[in-house]
Amino acid sequence: MIRIDRIWLAVDPMDMRAGLDTTLARVVRVFGAAHPHHAYVFANRRATRIKVLMHDGVGVWLATRRLNQGRFVWPTPGGTHLTLTDEQASALVLGLPWQRLGDAGVIDCI
């Protein structure tokens, strides 16, 4: 089992043809460094595919996921990045509206 302490989401789209080295270079450019036990998530322009780079402290892992129907819920490109909770990351991978989980899902007026 790979330990993941923090999950980062890159907002701007990425070319899904990128391999391990190109994806790692993108992590360093966007996030400053690839930290041990962190995962970095990227999507293509249409948000139908995601790519996750994970650093396990010894090496790096690269995983991809493609939806056969629909799109991943992705923020509007703007050059920033976000951190996700475990619950949000699980919803994202399933294609669910992860932004509604946590504090954003709180109803505080009627």
Protein Blocks (a to p, Z undefined) as FASTA:
>chain_A
ZZdfbdcddfbdcdfkbcfklmmmmmmmmnopacehiacddddfkopaccddddehlacc
ddddddfehcddddddehiacdddfklmmmmmnopafklgcjllpcfbZZ
